[in-house]
Structure formats: structure tokens, C-alpha cells
Amino acid sequence: MSPSLPKSREQAAAKVRGLALRLAPYHRKYEEARDTRAVFAFVYLNITLDLASQLENPQSTFGDPEWVAELAHAFGNRFALAMDALDEWLLRHPAEKPTPESLYGSVPRPWADVYLAISGKQSYVFEDLVFSMMAHISYDLPHALLNVAHDPERLADYHRMNSTLATQTDLIQDTVADRYEHFLFFLDKLVGSFDEFLTNYGIRAARSVAYYNALRLSAATARAEATASIERSTHLFIQSVRAPEEWWLRLAIRIGRFLIPRRRRWPKPTEESTNGKYRQAGAGGSR
């Protein structure tokens, strides 16, 4: 750490790196267990480390680094709590097949919907990533914003955080492909109607809606409707990906899911969690 780095920026970066330390074990244990949640955990860990590096950068344009760190921490905490709740349910019901009815009482509904969609060897790597991102942004982010100041004065830094993620969408996809699926990754996009979610525009739009929904949750007259809408959104997104309204697109997706194998590469235990094109992912591995 540079001795000339302002204390607020130094403290903010340290707080975000502390969050990364909390996230790292989730990625390790999911990857060791060959749990499909590892894909998003890998991306989230590296995005968090990248944010910490940006906070340390003297050229960073964040106006209030401490607020950025607080939001990142509240955001990451919701992911960790959701994974803990899901892991606890799985531990208590080792022989039971998860269903919406059994999970909704213990796990936040959007994360339960994601797990039901990506577990049991029914998903593709791209789905593991995008469905989890949808739950985290559409559900966790509005609630995380309620835990920090979210007045209009914060919008500039919030927009800068959006840019941090949105400008890395191609890098995220390339890094995940290198680690988990190599050349087959691009085929995943043929088995679902993903539209533009994992694009620069898509991420900015999703995070903008999350801020709007935080304001809805803040208003007593809108809270109940907003809560119900936010809890449904991930399930509806998954449905729109796998079974879009257009019959011809549903048919094409059904054929694609029949023809394209659900393959993934599981890295060796020696491969680092914080490499890749963020921090050069290793080669080799097993299927």
C-alpha cells in the first residue's frame, strides 16, 4: 500500500479485501464439491478483488470510497448468508430432493430458484453464471442498498460501480470459459434466450433497476408490491431464458439443449481462485 494513499481510500480497500477473504472459502468448497455454484463464486471473488484494487488506485474517481466499501460489504454479506442458509438446508436434508416448497421457507426465494435451476446436472456453465448474477443483482442489491445511505448524492459513485462491472462483461465470460468450459462456452448461448443481460448495457440496466427497487422498498406504500416483484424476478428470468414465449425460439432451445452436452471442466485443486484473465487461470483439469 502506498504511503501517500489517503486513509479513507486505504480503509475502504482493506474492507473490500476483507470481504474477498470471506468469499474465498465459498468458491473453494463449491469447486472441491463440484457444485455448480462455484462458477458465480469464482467470478464474484475476482470482481471483489478488482474493486479493492480500484479503490487503491490513486487515479480512481470514486468520491466516497468508504461508502463504496460499505455497499460492497452489505451486498456480499447477503450472498454469503443466502449460501449459508442453502448449505444448512442441504446438510439437514442429505437424502431429500430440493423443491420450491421445501426450500422457500429456509432460503431466499431467488437463490432457491437459482439452485433448483442449476443443480442436478441440468445446467450449462453460462446459466450457472447468469442466473446467479440475476438473483444477486435483482434481489440482494436492492436490500443491500437499504443498509447504507442511498440518497441521490450517492448516485455518482453507484454509477461508477456499475461501470466497473459493466465494462468487464467480456472479460468475465472469457475468464469463466478458460476455467470451466474452454471452447464449448460459446455454445451455451444457443440453449437459452439470454438476451443482453451479460453485456455492458444489460448490467447497467439491471443495477439501475435495483436502485429503483431499493427506493420502492423504502416507501411504505410500495414495499409489499416491490417485495413480491423482486422475489419473483429471478424465477421469471429463468423461465424466459429456458422457455421464451415465441414458439419457434422455445423449439430451437429445446433442440439445442438436447444436442449440446452439459459439460464443464473442474480445475485441479492446485489452481488458484484469484487468477484467470483477472489473475491468469491455470490450464488442465478434469471433467
C-alpha angles and dihedrals in degrees: 000000000000114000088223093058111116112252094237091054092046092051092046092052091048091052092051091047087052088056089052089054088055093048097047097076091056091057093046096049095044093049093047089050091045088238112164090227086077092081096064093036089057093050094044093051092052094044089052092051090048090053090051090052091051091051088053092050111102088212092059114123098210108133096201110025092177091058090048089053092047092053092046090051094048090046094050092045091061091053091050093049091049092051091047091052092049093046090050092051091050091048092051094045106038095156098039123097108229117244132177090254094052097044104040093072093056108025130049105266098239092053091045088052091051093049092048089052099047104034127086098044092286100117140075123229092252089055091050088058103038098043091051092047089052093053093045096048101036097041112018098040099058090049092046090053089057088061093059136041108287104174120137091267088071095058096090093058091040089055090050089053088051089053091050091061101030095056091053100057095108091046091050092053093046092049094049090047091052093050103038115015115006114194095357093067094086090056090063089072089064093062099060144031097248094159109187102321097121095047134096090261095042095054093046091049094048093049091046090054089049090058090049090050091051088058090049090052089051093057115080092211093053102033101093094047092044092050093052092046094049092048092052098045099084094049090049091049092052090049092049090052098048101030112023119184095250108091094212091052092048089052093048091049092048091052091046093051089050095050103036114073120232095236130159136173117231111208122233117262089250093062114103123243092217103053130077120103083322086051106352112273116225128246131240128039141141137278 
